[in-house]
Amino acid sequence: MKQAMIGLALLAAGPAAAQGILPYDQPSRVENGARLYTENCAACHGADLAGQPDWQTADADGYLPAPPHDETGHTWHHADPLLFRIVALGTEAIVGGDYKSHMIGFKDTLSPDEILDVLAFIKSTWPAEVIEIHNEINERARLYSN
């Protein structure tokens, strides 16, 4: 049932505008996302979204530290549907193979709308130029998916 809700959340966007599916321009959703981020994400990704030190270097067990979600990271390099799937299902489930990650899926903890709110909060913190680039990534993904 939860998988169906995730799919519906993504489909509800339909042929979304370039802006994507994240409600980063809706203050109440961003505020809710900030609260949820603090409760569920900040322990690993940092209260300031700066991630863990040396996030691009695997530790002795092969795990990468939590990346930043600010403009110095790569979160904004990915279209909204992929970001949603990573948060819902966890990084290992999305990347596959031998990829190791401590990033769990939150589909059993957060509703689809709550996941969107967390991502909206993150996006709302990016500089306007990064938001514009991310919107262009969303538009390309919309045009060339399927």
C-alpha positions as CSV (number, residue, x, y, z in Angstrom):
1,M,0.0,0.0,0.0
2,K,2.8,2.4,0.9
3,Q,4.5,1.7,-2.4
4,A,1.3,2.6,-4.2
5,M,1.1,5.9,-2.3
6,I,4.6,6.7,-3.3
7,G,3.8,6.1,-6.9
8,L,0.7,8.2,-6.6
9,A,2.6,11.0,-5.1
10,L,4.9,11.1,-8.0
11,L,2.1,10.7,-10.6
12,A,0.1,13.4,-9.0
13,A,2.6,15.9,-10.3
14,G,1.5,14.8,-13.8
15,P,3.4,16.6,-16.5
16,A,4.8,18.9,-13.8
17,A,6.2,22.3,-14.6
18,A,9.9,22.7,-14.7
19,Q,9.7,23.6,-11.0
20,G,9.2,19.9,-10.2
21,I,7.1,18.3,-7.5
22,L,8.7,19.8,-4.4
23,P,6.5,22.5,-2.7
24,Y,9.6,24.7,-1.8
25,D,7.6,27.8,-2.5
26,Q,4.9,27.0,0.0
27,P,5.9,28.4,3.5
28,S,3.8,26.0,5.6
29,R,5.2,22.9,3.7
30,V,8.7,24.2,4.1
31,E,8.2,24.9,7.8
32,N,6.9,21.3,8.2
33,G,9.8,20.0,6.2
34,A,12.3,21.9,8.4
35,R,10.8,20.3,11.5
36,L,10.8,16.8,10.0
37,Y,14.4,17.3,8.8
38,T,15.5,18.2,12.3
39,E,13.8,15.1,13.7
40,N,14.8,12.6,11.0
41,C,17.8,13.9,9.0
42,A,19.9,16.4,10.9
43,A,21.7,13.7,13.0
44,C,23.5,12.5,9.9
45,H,23.3,15.4,7.4
46,G,23.8,18.2,9.9
47,A,21.4,20.8,11.3
48,D,23.0,23.2,8.8
49,L,22.7,20.7,5.9
50,A,26.5,20.5,5.6
51,G,26.8,16.7,5.8
52,Q,29.6,14.8,7.4
53,P,33.3,15.5,6.9
54,D,35.0,13.8,4.0
55,W,31.6,12.8,2.6
56,Q,33.1,11.7,-0.7
57,T,35.6,9.3,0.9
58,A,34.4,5.8,2.0
59,D,35.3,4.6,5.5
60,A,37.1,1.4,6.3
61,D,33.9,-0.6,5.8
62,G,33.1,0.9,2.5
63,Y,30.4,3.3,3.6
64,L,30.3,6.9,2.4
65,P,29.5,9.5,5.1
66,A,26.3,11.5,4.8
67,P,26.6,14.1,2.0
68,P,25.6,17.7,2.4
69,H,22.2,18.9,1.2
70,D,23.3,22.5,0.8
71,E,24.6,23.9,-2.5
72,T,28.0,22.3,-1.9
73,G,26.6,18.8,-2.2
74,H,25.0,17.0,-5.1
75,T,21.4,16.7,-4.0
76,W,20.4,19.4,-6.5
77,H,22.0,17.4,-9.3
78,H,19.1,14.9,-9.2
79,A,15.5,15.3,-10.4
80,D,12.7,15.4,-7.8
81,P,11.4,11.8,-8.5
82,L,14.9,10.3,-7.8
83,L,15.3,12.3,-4.6
84,F,11.9,11.2,-3.5
85,R,12.8,7.5,-4.2
86,I,16.1,7.8,-2.3
87,V,14.4,9.2,0.8
88,A,11.5,6.7,0.6
89,L,13.5,3.6,-0.2
90,G,17.1,4.3,0.9
91,T,20.2,4.8,-1.2
92,E,21.3,1.1,-1.4
93,A,17.9,0.1,-2.8
94,I,18.2,2.8,-5.5
95,V,21.9,2.4,-6.4
96,G,22.0,-1.4,-6.1
97,G,25.0,-3.6,-6.6
98,D,27.5,-3.5,-3.9
99,Y,26.9,0.1,-2.9
100,K,26.9,0.6,0.8
101,S,25.0,3.3,2.6
102,H,23.7,4.1,6.0
103,M,20.8,6.0,4.4
104,I,17.7,4.0,5.3
105,G,14.4,4.4,3.5
106,F,11.8,6.5,5.4
107,K,8.7,5.1,3.6
108,D,7.6,3.5,6.9
109,T,8.4,6.6,9.0
110,L,7.3,9.5,6.8
111,S,4.2,9.9,4.5
112,P,4.7,10.8,0.9
113,D,3.7,14.4,1.7
114,E,6.2,14.5,4.6
115,I,9.0,13.3,2.3
116,L,8.1,16.0,-0.2
117,D,8.1,18.6,2.6
118,V,11.6,17.6,3.8
119,L,12.9,17.9,0.3
120,A,11.1,21.2,-0.1
121,F,12.8,22.5,3.0
122,I,16.2,21.4,1.6
123,K,15.5,23.0,-1.8
124,S,14.3,26.2,-0.2
125,T,17.7,26.8,1.4
126,W,19.6,26.8,-2.0
127,P,20.7,30.0,-3.7
128,A,18.4,31.1,-6.5
129,E,20.9,30.1,-9.2
130,V,21.0,26.5,-7.9
131,I,17.2,26.4,-7.7
132,E,17.0,27.5,-11.3
133,I,19.5,24.8,-12.4
134,H,17.5,22.2,-10.4
135,N,14.3,23.3,-12.0
136,E,16.0,22.8,-15.4
137,I,17.1,19.3,-14.3
138,N,13.5,18.6,-13.4
139,E,12.3,19.8,-16.8
140,R,14.8,17.6,-18.7
141,A,13.8,14.6,-16.6
142,R,10.1,15.3,-17.3
143,L,10.8,15.6,-21.0
144,Y,13.0,12.6,-21.4
145,S,11.6,10.1,-18.9
146,N,9.7,7.0,-20.0
